[in-house]
Amino acid sequence: MQYQLSCEQVGALMAFYIEDKLSDKLAKYVEEHLQLCPSCREKYETMKKIMQKYAVIQKNLKGQNKKENPTPFITKQYEEFKANLSAYIDNELDDDENIKIKKITISNPLARQDLEDMYSFKKLLHTSFEKTRNDTKEDFSKYVMSKIQTENQNKDKDPLFKITAIFCITITLIVAGVITLLYF
């Protein structure tokens, strides 16, 4: 192939590739990149597993809504677990809610799998962010803070320079006036 995709491009196309929604040519480019890049291949495998599990859950929920063979693990507790899962992962729940989430995770295999998937996804996002940040070799927040600090230092110096300039001009005018009076 003459054209190669970057890791960022493959990452943006990965969900479409998994769902087989890319043109044949573009899918071939993504496939070639996945064969050459172990990092993207790992992301692909993880994302594929997550999307497959999501499809199974969606299918089970549709079946439950039609009253066809409901899954025994989808309970009211599980629904509460799903509602609080993101807050649990981000450590935003109080102790009682944390304990409830842990109990549901222990007793419900579907909840346990969801929690593992969320942690895997969070780790994947974190490693992608770290890779991107390391690739740029620059922390934008540090750049902004140094820019603000430099501007503040420049603002602090400006009044001193103005006062010094005014003082020098005033002294020069006084001296010029005195010399003019003495010689004329």
Backbone as a printed PyTorch tensor [residue, N CA C, xyz], in Angstrom:
tensor([[[  0.8360,  -1.1850,   0.0000],
         [  0.0000,   0.0000,   0.0000],
         [  0.8830,   1.2510,   0.0000]],

        [[  0.4360,   2.2390,  -0.7060],
         [  1.2030,   3.4810,  -0.7610],
         [  0.8680,   4.3830,   0.4150]],

        [[ -0.3400,   4.3460,   0.8870],
         [ -0.7880,   5.2580,   1.9310],
         [ -0.9000,   4.5230,   3.2600]],

        [[ -0.3370,   5.1190,   4.3230],
         [ -0.4220,   4.5080,   5.6440],
         [ -1.1350,   5.4670,   6.5880]],

        [[ -1.9910,   4.9130,   7.4270],
         [ -2.7210,   5.7100,   8.4030],
         [ -1.8880,   5.8720,   9.6680]],

        [[ -2.0870,   6.9960,  10.3520],
         [ -1.4160,   7.2090,  11.6370],
         [ -2.2440,   6.5470,  12.7380]],

        [[ -1.6500,   6.4420,  13.9160],
         [ -2.3560,   5.8400,  15.0560],
         [ -3.6160,   6.6490,  15.4050]],

        [[ -3.5310,   7.9820,  15.3090],
         [ -4.6760,   8.8280,  15.6250],
         [ -5.8170,   8.5820,  14.6330]],

        [[ -5.4760,   8.4440,  13.3600],
         [ -6.4960,   8.1980,  12.3470],
         [ -7.1540,   6.8340,  12.5700]],

        [[ -6.3510,   5.8310,  12.8780],
         [ -6.8960,   4.4960,  13.1220],
         [ -7.7920,   4.5250,  14.3620]],

        [[ -7.3690,   5.2490,  15.3970],
         [ -8.1920,   5.3580,  16.6000],
         [ -9.5490,   5.9780,  16.3090]],

        [[ -9.5660,   6.9870,  15.4440],
         [-10.8210,   7.6490,  15.0900],
         [-11.7260,   6.7330,  14.2550]],

        [[-11.1210,   5.8520,  13.4830],
         [-11.8910,   4.9720,  12.5970],
         [-12.2230,   3.6170,  13.2190]],

        [[-11.6660,   3.3280,  14.3870],
         [-11.7320,   1.9770,  14.9330],
         [-13.1650,   1.4880,  15.1510]],

        [[-14.0240,   2.3130,  15.7220],
         [-15.4090,   1.8730,  15.9720],
         [-16.1120,   1.5610,  14.6530]],

        [[-15.8810,   2.3730,  13.6380],
         [-16.4910,   2.1320,  12.3300],
         [-15.9310,   0.8440,  11.7070]],

        [[-14.6390,   0.5980,  11.9330],
         [-14.0170,  -0.6250,  11.4110],
         [-14.6240,  -1.8560,  12.0700]],

        [[-14.8020,  -1.8020,  13.3810],
         [-15.3710,  -2.9330,  14.1140],
         [-16.8010,  -3.2100,  13.6520]],

        [[-17.5620,  -2.1520,  13.3920],
         [-18.9490,  -2.3030,  12.9630],
         [-19.0610,  -2.5380,  11.4530]],

        [[-17.9250,  -2.6390,  10.7620],
         [-17.8710,  -2.8900,   9.3230],
         [-18.6280,  -1.8120,   8.5340]],

        [[-18.3490,  -0.5540,   8.8870],
         [-19.0090,   0.5720,   8.2350],
         [-18.0360,   1.4100,   7.4030]],

        [[-16.8560,   0.8730,   7.1040],
         [-15.8690,   1.5860,   6.2970],
         [-15.8880,   1.0490,   4.8680]],

        [[-15.4290,   1.8910,   3.9480],
         [-15.2750,   1.4150,   2.5710],
         [-14.2010,   0.3260,   2.5600]],

        [[-14.2120,  -0.4800,   1.5100],
         [-13.2450,  -1.5770,   1.4210],
         [-11.8120,  -1.0520,   1.4500]],

        [[-11.5780,   0.0250,   0.7440],
         [-10.2280,   0.5850,   0.6550],
         [ -9.7540,   1.0920,   2.0190]],

        [[-10.6150,   1.8510,   2.6960],
         [-10.2510,   2.3880,   4.0080],
         [-10.1140,   1.2690,   5.0340]],

        [[-10.9790,   0.2700,   4.9650],
         [-10.8760,  -0.8690,   5.8840],
         [ -9.5540,  -1.6030,   5.6750]],

        [[ -9.1020,  -1.6630,   4.4270],
         [ -7.8290,  -2.3270,   4.1350],
         [ -6.6620,  -1.5460,   4.7460]],

        [[ -6.7290,  -0.1990,   4.6850],
         [ -5.6890,   0.6320,   5.3020],
         [ -5.6530,   0.4170,   6.8110]],

        [[ -6.8380,   0.3920,   7.4370],
         [ -6.9100,   0.1780,   8.8880],
         [ -6.3640,  -1.2030,   9.2330]],

        [[ -6.7590,  -2.2050,   8.4700],
         [ -6.2890,  -3.5740,   8.7170],
         [ -4.7640,  -3.6630,   8.6100]],

        [[ -4.2100,  -3.0060,   7.6170],
         [ -2.7510,  -3.0240,   7.4470],
         [ -2.0570,  -2.3660,   8.6410]],

        [[ -2.6100,  -1.2430,   9.1090],
         [ -2.0240,  -0.5600,  10.2700],
         [ -2.1040,  -1.4490,  11.5120]],

        [[ -3.2360,  -2.1180,  11.6910],
         [ -3.4030,  -2.9870,  12.8630],
         [ -2.4190,  -4.1600,  12.8460]],

        [[ -2.0460,  -4.6100,  11.6700],
         [ -1.0710,  -5.6980,  11.5700],
         [  0.3320,  -5.2140,  11.9400]],

        [[  0.5960,  -3.9260,  11.7050],
         [  1.9410,  -3.3910,  11.9540],
         [  2.1160,  -2.7640,  13.3360]],

        [[  1.0270,  -2.3150,  13.9480],
         [  1.1110,  -1.5500,  15.1970],
         [  0.5140,  -2.3430,  16.3640]],

        [[  1.3570,  -2.8480,  17.2760],
         [  0.8330,  -3.6510,  18.3940],
         [ -0.0240,  -2.8240,  19.3650]],

        [[  0.2910,  -1.5530,  19.5200],
         [ -0.4810,  -0.7050,  20.4290],
         [ -1.9150,  -0.5430,  19.9280]],

        [[ -2.0470,  -0.2300,  18.6480],
         [ -3.3820,  -0.0780,  18.0640],
         [ -4.1120,  -1.4190,  18.0170]],

        [[ -3.3830,  -2.4890,  17.8140],
         [ -3.9930,  -3.8250,  17.7800],
         [ -4.5990,  -4.1480,  19.1500]],

        [[ -3.8810,  -3.7910,  20.2150],
         [ -4.3870,  -4.0190,  21.5760],
         [ -5.6490,  -3.1930,  21.8250]],

        [[ -5.6190,  -1.9270,  21.3850],
         [ -6.8050,  -1.0720,  21.5320],
         [ -7.9740,  -1.6600,  20.7460]],

        [[ -7.6870,  -2.1570,  19.5570],
         [ -8.7210,  -2.7590,  18.7110],
         [ -9.3470,  -3.9640,  19.4140]],

        [[ -8.5140,  -4.8450,  19.9580],
         [ -9.0300,  -6.0480,  20.6210],
         [ -9.8980,  -5.6680,  21.8250]],

        [[ -9.4230,  -4.7080,  22.6170],
         [-10.1740,  -4.2760,  23.7970],
         [-11.5030,  -3.6570,  23.3930]],

        [[-11.4520,  -2.7680,  22.4190],
         [-12.6710,  -2.0940,  21.9850],
         [-13.6510,  -3.0860,  21.3670]],

        [[-13.1540,  -4.0600,  20.6380],
         [-14.0070,  -5.0680,  20.0120],
         [-14.7380,  -5.8790,  21.0870]],

        [[-14.0020,  -6.2740,  22.1440],
         [-14.6310,  -7.0300,  23.2300],
         [-15.7060,  -6.2020,  23.9140]],

        [[-15.4080,  -4.9320,  24.1760],
         [-16.3750,  -4.0590,  24.8450],
         [-17.6260,  -3.9050,  23.9880]],

        [[-17.4400,  -3.6800,  22.6890],
         [-18.5900,  -3.4880,  21.8100],
         [-19.4120,  -4.7710,  21.6630]],

        [[-18.7560,  -5.9190,  21.6860],
         [-19.4790,  -7.1920,  21.6080],
         [-20.3130,  -7.4060,  22.8780]],

        [[-19.7180,  -7.1110,  24.0260],
         [-20.4490,  -7.2650,  25.2860],
         [-21.6140,  -6.2840,  25.3570]],

        [[-21.3860,  -5.0910,  24.8470],
         [-22.4600,  -4.0910,  24.8160],
         [-23.6110,  -4.5870,  23.9390]],

        [[-23.2830,  -5.1840,  22.7930],
         [-24.3180,  -5.7090,  21.8990],
         [-25.1140,  -6.8240,  22.5830]],

        [[-24.4150,  -7.6720,  23.3320],
         [-25.1040,  -8.7550,  24.0500],
         [-26.0340,  -8.1750,  25.1010]],

        [[-25.5650,  -7.1810,  25.8270],
         [-26.3960,  -6.5550,  26.8570],
         [-27.6170,  -5.9020,  26.2210]],

        [[-27.4080,  -5.1870,  25.1180],
         [-28.5300,  -4.5450,  24.4280],
         [-29.5430,  -5.5920,  23.9720]],

        [[-29.0490,  -6.6920,  23.4480],
         [-29.9340,  -7.7670,  22.9850],
         [-30.7310,  -8.3300,  24.1590]],

        [[-30.0610,  -8.5260,  25.2990],
         [-30.7400,  -9.0470,  26.4890],
         [-31.7850,  -8.0670,  26.9940]],

        [[-31.4620,  -6.7750,  26.9490],
         [-32.4210,  -5.7760,  27.4080],
         [-33.6490,  -5.7430,  26.4960]],

        [[-33.4280,  -5.8550,  25.1960],
         [-34.5630,  -5.8820,  24.2660],
         [-35.4290,  -7.1120,  24.5290]],

        [[-34.7760,  -8.2410,  24.7820],
         [-35.5090,  -9.4660,  25.0880],
         [-36.2950,  -9.3340,  26.3750]],

        [[-35.7140,  -8.6440,  27.3530],
         [-36.3890,  -8.4680,  28.6370],
         [-37.5890,  -7.5380,  28.4650]],

        [[-37.4330,  -6.5100,  27.6230],
         [-38.5430,  -5.5910,  27.3920],
         [-39.7120,  -6.2930,  26.7020]],

        [[-39.4200,  -7.3100,  25.8940],
         [-40.4660,  -8.0590,  25.2120],
         [-40.9690,  -9.2190,  26.0820]],

        [[-40.4670,  -9.3180,  27.2890],
         [-40.8130, -10.3820,  28.2210],
         [-40.3960, -11.7530,  27.6940]],

        [[-39.3290, -11.7740,  26.8630],
         [-38.8020, -13.0280,  26.3480],
         [-37.5620, -13.4070,  27.1480]],

        [[-37.5630, -14.4880,  27.7890],
         [-36.3860, -15.0330,  28.4500],
         [-35.5270, -13.9600,  29.1300]],

        [[-36.0410, -13.2760,  30.1460],
         [-35.2570, -12.2140,  30.7880],
         [-34.0100, -12.7680,  31.4830]],

        [[-32.9350, -11.9950,  31.4490],
         [-31.6870, -12.3890,  32.0870],
         [-31.8390, -12.2330,  33.6000]],

        [[-31.4630, -13.2320,  34.3750],
         [-31.6630, -13.1620,  35.8210],
         [-30.7460, -12.1440,  36.5110]],

        [[-29.6980, -11.6970,  35.8210],
         [-28.7610, -10.7780,  36.4640],
         [-29.1510,  -9.3100,  36.2990]],

        [[-30.1070,  -9.0350,  35.4240],
         [-30.5430,  -7.6500,  35.2500],
         [-31.6940,  -7.4080,  36.2100]],

        [[-31.3450,  -6.8270,  37.3460],
         [-32.3020,  -6.5730,  38.4170],
         [-32.3460,  -5.0750,  38.7060]],

        [[-33.1930,  -4.7110,  39.6410],
         [-33.2740,  -3.3010,  40.0500],
         [-31.9310,  -2.8630,  40.6530]],

        [[-31.3030,  -3.7510,  41.4170],
         [-29.9850,  -3.4360,  41.9790],
         [-28.9620,  -3.2110,  40.8710]],

        [[-29.0290,  -4.0430,  39.8490],
         [-28.1010,  -3.8990,  38.7280],
         [-28.3250,  -2.5680,  38.0160]],

        [[-29.5730,  -2.1710,  37.8510],
         [-29.8750,  -0.8800,  37.2150],
         [-29.3060,   0.2750,  38.0570]],

        [[-29.4260,   0.1930,  39.3800],
         [-28.8370,   1.2060,  40.2590],
         [-27.3120,   1.1880,  40.1350]],

        [[-26.7650,  -0.0220,  40.0460],
         [-25.3240,  -0.1760,  39.8630],
         [-24.8770,   0.5450,  38.5890]],

        [[-25.5820,   0.3120,  37.4810],
         [-25.2340,   0.9420,  36.2000],
         [-25.3140,   2.4660,  36.3000]],

        [[-26.3090,   2.9610,  37.0300],
         [-26.4800,   4.4090,  37.1740],
         [-25.3320,   5.0380,  37.9690]],

        [[-24.7660,   4.2930,  38.9020],
         [-23.7040,   4.8340,  39.7650],
         [-22.3040,   4.3720,  39.3830]],

        [[-22.1770,   3.5850,  38.3440],
         [-20.8820,   3.0020,  37.9920],
         [-19.8300,   4.0690,  37.6830]],

        [[-20.1650,   5.0440,  36.8970],
         [-19.2050,   6.0900,  36.5400],
         [-18.7530,   6.8680,  37.7760]],

        [[-19.7090,   7.2030,  38.6450],
         [-19.3660,   7.9260,  39.8730],
         [-18.4920,   7.0600,  40.7800]],

        [[-18.7420,   5.7520,  40.8050],
         [-17.9290,   4.8410,  41.6090],
         [-16.4880,   4.8180,  41.0970]],

        [[-16.3310,   4.7160,  39.8000],
         [-14.9850,   4.6450,  39.2180],
         [-14.2200,   5.9460,  39.4640]],

        [[-14.9360,   7.0570,  39.4680],
         [-14.2900,   8.3560,  39.6920],
         [-14.2080,   8.7330,  41.1700]],

        [[-14.5560,   7.7840,  42.0750],
         [-14.5000,   8.0050,  43.5310],
         [-15.3470,   9.1950,  43.9660]],

        [[-16.5610,   9.2830,  43.4360],
         [-17.4440,  10.3940,  43.7630],
         [-18.5970,   9.9830,  44.6860]],

        [[-18.6330,   8.7360,  45.1160],
         [-19.7260,   8.2600,  45.9660],
         [-19.3110,   8.2680,  47.4270]],

        [[-20.3160,   8.3550,  48.3010],
         [-20.0170,   8.2600,  49.7300],
         [-19.7820,   6.7900,  50.1000]],

        [[-19.4060,   6.5460,  51.3400],
         [-19.0330,   5.1950,  51.7760],
         [-20.1800,   4.1890,  51.6370]],

        [[-21.4010,   4.5970,  51.9930],
         [-22.5380,   3.6730,  51.8990],
         [-22.7830,   3.2490,  50.4480]],

        [[-22.7450,   4.2030,  49.5350],
         [-22.9610,   3.8810,  48.1230],
         [-21.8270,   2.9960,  47.5910]],

        [[-20.5920,   3.2640,  48.0220],
         [-19.4580,   2.4250,  47.6140],
         [-19.6600,   0.9750,  48.0460]],

        [[-20.1340,   0.7950,  49.2520],
         [-20.3710,  -0.5550,  49.7740],
         [-21.4650,  -1.2550,  48.9630]],

        [[-22.5320,  -0.5180,  48.6120],
         [-23.6020,  -1.1050,  47.7990],
         [-23.0620,  -1.5680,  46.4460]],

        [[-22.2480,  -0.7200,  45.8310],
         [-21.6730,  -1.0740,  44.5250],
         [-20.8050,  -2.3270,  44.6530]],

        [[-19.9930,  -2.4000,  45.7090],
         [-19.1210,  -3.5590,  45.9040],
         [-19.9340,  -4.8280,  46.1180]],

        [[-21.0230,  -4.7370,  46.8870],
         [-21.8690,  -5.9150,  47.1250],
         [-22.4970,  -6.4030,  45.8240]],

        [[-23.0110,  -5.4790,  45.0380],
         [-23.6280,  -5.8660,  43.7620],
         [-22.5760,  -6.4820,  42.8490]],

        [[-21.3670,  -5.9100,  42.8460],
         [-20.2920,  -6.4260,  42.0000],
         [-19.9350,  -7.8580,  42.3850]],

        [[-19.9140,  -8.1290,  43.6630],
         [-19.5770,  -9.4730,  44.1350],
         [-20.6750, -10.4710,  43.7760]],

        [[-21.9300, -10.0710,  43.9100],
         [-23.0270, -11.0180,  43.7350],
         [-23.5340, -11.1400,  42.2960]],

        [[-23.2300, -10.1800,  41.4360],
         [-23.7890, -10.1850,  40.0820],
         [-22.6600, -10.2710,  39.0530]],

        [[-22.5560, -11.3590,  38.3230],
         [-21.4760, -11.5040,  37.3360],
         [-21.5300, -10.4660,  36.2180]],

        [[-22.7290, -10.0610,  35.8400],
         [-22.8650,  -9.0380,  34.8000],
         [-22.3100,  -7.6970,  35.2920]],

        [[-22.5860,  -7.3680,  36.5570],
         [-22.0540,  -6.1380,  37.1420],
         [-20.5300,  -6.2110,  37.2510]],

        [[-20.0250,  -7.3660,  37.6360],
         [-18.5810,  -7.5490,  37.7500],
         [-17.9120,  -7.3470,  36.3860]],

        [[-18.5170,  -7.9040,  35.3470],
         [-17.9650,  -7.7580,  34.0070],
         [-18.0250,  -6.2920,  33.5440]],

        [[-19.1150,  -5.6080,  33.8590],
         [-19.2210,  -4.1860,  33.5110],
         [-18.1310,  -3.3680,  34.1990]],

        [[-17.8860,  -3.6690,  35.4650],
         [-16.8610,  -2.9480,  36.2040],
         [-15.4770,  -3.2080,  35.6120]],

        [[-15.1950,  -4.4500,  35.2900],
         [-13.9050,  -4.7800,  34.6680],
         [-13.7570,  -4.0830,  33.3150]],

        [[-14.8300,  -4.0580,  32.5500],
         [-14.7880,  -3.3830,  31.2510],
         [-14.5400,  -1.8810,  31.4100]],

        [[-15.1880,  -1.2850,  32.3960],
         [-14.9970,   0.1530,  32.6210],
         [-13.5600,   0.4520,  33.0330]],

        [[-13.0000,  -0.3800,  33.9090],
         [-11.6070,  -0.1720,  34.2980],
         [-10.6640,  -0.3710,  33.1090]],

        [[-10.9480,  -1.3600,  32.2760],
         [-10.1270,  -1.5740,  31.0770],
         [-10.2210,  -0.3720,  30.1410]],

        [[-11.4260,   0.1250,  29.9690],
         [-11.6310,   1.2750,  29.0950],
         [-10.9470,   2.5220,  29.6600]],

        [[-11.0400,   2.7110,  30.9740],
         [-10.3820,   3.8550,  31.6120],
         [ -8.8680,   3.7580,  31.4450]],

        [[ -8.3320,   2.5530,  31.6120],
         [ -6.8950,   2.3470,  31.4350],
         [ -6.4930,   2.6250,  29.9900]],

        [[ -7.2970,   2.1750,  29.0480],
         [ -7.0340,   2.4100,  27.6390],
         [ -7.0200,   3.9100,  27.3220]],

        [[ -7.9950,   4.6320,  27.8490],
         [ -8.0380,   6.0760,  27.6400],
         [ -6.8270,   6.7600,  28.2700]],

        [[ -6.4660,   6.3140,  29.4760],
         [ -5.3290,   6.9130,  30.1720],
         [ -4.0300,   6.6730,  29.4060]],

        [[ -3.8200,   5.4520,  28.9330],
         [ -2.5840,   5.1700,  28.1980],
         [ -2.5600,   5.9260,  26.8720]],

        [[ -3.7200,   6.0740,  26.2420],
         [ -3.7780,   6.8540,  24.9980],
         [ -3.4350,   8.3090,  25.2690]],

        [[ -3.9530,   8.8480,  26.3600],
         [ -3.6590,  10.2340,  26.7260],
         [ -2.1730,  10.3960,  27.0310]],

        [[ -1.6200,   9.4700,  27.8070],
         [ -0.1950,   9.5560,  28.1460],
         [  0.6710,   9.4600,  26.9040]],

        [[  0.3100,   8.5780,  25.9940],
         [  1.0780,   8.4240,  24.7520],
         [  1.0350,   9.7210,  23.9510]],

        [[ -0.1460,  10.2970,  23.8430],
         [ -0.2920,  11.5510,  23.1040],
         [  0.4860,  12.6600,  23.7820]],

        [[  0.3960,  12.7310,  25.1070],
         [  1.1160,  13.7800,  25.8320],
         [  2.6230,  13.5860,  25.6920]],

        [[  3.0910,  12.3420,  25.7510],
         [  4.5190,  12.0820,  25.5940],
         [  4.9760,  12.3490,  24.1700]],

        [[  4.0990,  12.1110,  23.2000],
         [  4.4540,  12.3790,  21.8090],
         [  4.6720,  13.8710,  21.5720]],

        [[  3.8730,  14.7000,  22.2140],
         [  4.0230,  16.1420,  22.0100],
         [  5.1810,  16.7090,  22.8200]],

        [[  5.5940,  15.9980,  23.8480],
         [  6.7030,  16.4240,  24.7140],
         [  6.4550,  17.8160,  25.2990]],

        [[  5.1950,  18.1930,  25.4110],
         [  4.8890,  19.5180,  25.9290],
         [  3.5720,  19.4400,  26.6860]],

        [[  3.5790,  19.9850,  27.8400],
         [  2.3630,  20.0370,  28.6250],
         [  1.7410,  21.4090,  28.3980]],

        [[  0.5930,  21.4440,  27.7580],
         [ -0.0300,  22.7020,  27.3770],
         [ -0.3730,  23.5520,  28.5930]],

        [[ -0.7830,  22.9230,  29.6900],
         [ -1.1300,  23.6980,  30.8830],
         [  0.0930,  24.4200,  31.4380]],

        [[  1.2530,  23.7760,  31.4110],
         [  2.4740,  24.4460,  31.8670],
         [  2.8160,  25.6150,  30.9500]],

        [[  2.6020,  25.4410,  29.6530],
         [  2.8640,  26.5090,  28.6880],
         [  1.9660,  27.7110,  28.9840]],

        [[  0.6840,  27.4640,  29.2260],
         [ -0.2530,  28.5520,  29.5070],
         [  0.1300,  29.2640,  30.8000]],

        [[  0.4650,  28.4850,  31.8300],
         [  0.8340,  29.1000,  33.1080],
         [  2.1130,  29.9290,  32.9840]],

        [[  3.0960,  29.4580,  32.2410],
         [  4.3240,  30.2330,  32.0680],
         [  4.0410,  31.5030,  31.2810]],

        [[  3.1340,  31.4330,  30.3180],
         [  2.7530,  32.6090,  29.5330],
         [  2.0770,  33.6470,  30.4320]],

        [[  1.1960,  33.1920,  31.2960],
         [  0.5090,  34.1000,  32.2250],
         [  1.5140,  34.7260,  33.1800]],

        [[  2.4350,  33.9410,  33.6840],
         [  3.4420,  34.4410,  34.6150],
         [  4.3270,  35.4840,  33.9320]],

        [[  4.7170,  35.2420,  32.6870],
         [  5.5350,  36.1820,  31.9360],
         [  4.7850,  37.4930,  31.7180]],

        [[  3.4980,  37.3900,  31.3890],
         [  2.6970,  38.5930,  31.1890],
         [  2.5730,  39.3840,  32.4890]],

        [[  2.3960,  38.6730,  33.6070],
         [  2.3030,  39.3530,  34.8940],
         [  3.6140,  40.0520,  35.2350]],

        [[  4.7410,  39.4200,  34.9370],
         [  6.0350,  40.0490,  35.2020],
         [  6.2150,  41.2790,  34.3270]],

        [[  5.7810,  41.2040,  33.0740],
         [  5.8820,  42.3530,  32.1780],
         [  5.0010,  43.4930,  32.6570]],

        [[  3.8220,  43.1810,  33.1730],
         [  2.9330,  44.2220,  33.6950],
         [  3.5480,  44.8680,  34.9320]],

        [[  4.2440,  44.0920,  35.7640],
         [  4.8780,  44.6380,  36.9540],
         [  6.0120,  45.5880,  36.5860]],

        [[  6.7260,  45.3410,  35.4970],
         [  7.8510,  46.1780,  35.0990],
         [  7.3960,  47.4530,  34.4080]],

        [[  6.2770,  47.4310,  33.7200],
         [  5.8200,  48.5870,  32.9600],
         [  5.6750,  49.8490,  33.8090]],

        [[  5.0320,  49.8500,  34.9810],
         [  4.9120,  51.0880,  35.7700],
         [  6.2750,  51.6320,  36.2140]],

        [[  7.2190,  50.7690,  36.5390],
         [  8.5350,  51.2190,  36.9610],
         [  9.2460,  51.9320,  35.8180]],

        [[  9.1500,  51.3720,  34.6180],
         [  9.7750,  52.0070,  33.4650],
         [  9.1190,  53.3540,  33.1640]],

        [[  7.8120,  53.4330,  33.2930],
         [  7.1060,  54.6870,  33.0290],
         [  7.5270,  55.7700,  34.0170]],

        [[  7.5780,  55.4220,  35.2790],
         [  7.9560,  56.4020,  36.3010],
         [  9.3960,  56.8650,  36.0870]],

        [[ 10.2780,  55.9190,  35.7690],
         [ 11.6820,  56.2720,  35.5160],
         [ 11.7950,  57.1830,  34.3090]],

        [[ 11.0610,  56.8930,  33.2550],
         [ 11.1040,  57.7210,  32.0470],
         [ 10.5790,  59.1240,  32.3360]],

        [[  9.4780,  59.2080,  33.0570],
         [  8.9090,  60.5250,  33.4010],
         [  9.8830,  61.3150,  34.2570]],

        [[ 10.5220,  60.6410,  35.2130],
         [ 11.4940,  61.3150,  36.0780],
         [ 12.6800,  61.8470,  35.2590]],

        [[ 13.2060,  61.0470,  34.3520],
         [ 14.3460,  61.4770,  33.5180],
         [ 13.9700,  62.6480,  32.6200]],

        [[ 12.7870,  62.5920,  32.0220],
         [ 12.3450,  63.6870,  31.1520],
         [ 12.1620,  64.9630,  31.9580]],

        [[ 11.5890,  64.8330,  33.1470],
         [ 11.3800,  66.0030,  34.0100],
         [ 12.7180,  66.6150,  34.4060]],

        [[ 13.6740,  65.8030,  34.8040],
         [ 15.0100,  66.3090,  35.1870],
         [ 15.6720,  66.9800,  33.9870]],

        [[ 15.5520,  66.3790,  32.8050],
         [ 16.1430,  66.9500,  31.5940],
         [ 15.5270,  68.3040,  31.2830]],

        [[ 14.2240,  68.4190,  31.4010],
         [ 13.5450,  69.6940,  31.1480],
         [ 13.9530,  70.7600,  32.1670]],

        [[ 14.0680,  70.3540,  33.4040],
         [ 14.4810,  71.3090,  34.4420],
         [ 15.8990,  71.7880,  34.1730]],

        [[ 16.7930,  70.8540,  33.8570],
         [ 18.1840,  71.2230,  33.5770],
         [ 18.2560,  72.1080,  32.3270]],

        [[ 17.4840,  71.7430,  31.2920],
         [ 17.4710,  72.5570,  30.0640],
         [ 16.9210,  73.9520,  30.3640]],

        [[ 15.9000,  74.0330,  31.1870],
         [ 15.3180,  75.3360,  31.5580],
         [ 16.3050,  76.1680,  32.3320]],

        [[ 17.0220,  75.5800,  33.2550],
         [ 18.0020,  76.3230,  34.0580],
         [ 19.1270,  76.7920,  33.1740]],

        [[ 19.6010,  75.9490,  32.2780],
         [ 20.7070,  76.3390,  31.3680],
         [ 20.2230,  77.4600,  30.4510]],

        [[ 18.9920,  77.3960,  29.9800],
         [ 18.4660,  78.4340,  29.1170],
         [ 18.3820,  79.7500,  29.8660]],

        [[ 17.9520,  79.7470,  31.0920],
         [ 17.8410,  80.9750,  31.8980],
         [ 19.2180,  81.5550,  32.1850]],

        [[ 20.1980,  80.7360,  32.4290],
         [ 21.5280,  81.2220,  32.7640],
         [ 22.2390,  81.8330,  31.5590]],

        [[ 22.0590,  81.2890,  30.3830],
         [ 22.7850,  81.7630,  29.2210],
         [ 22.0230,  82.7850,  28.4050]],

        [[ 20.7930,  83.0150,  28.5990],
         [ 20.0500,  84.0030,  27.8160],
         [ 19.6690,  85.1380,  28.6340]]])
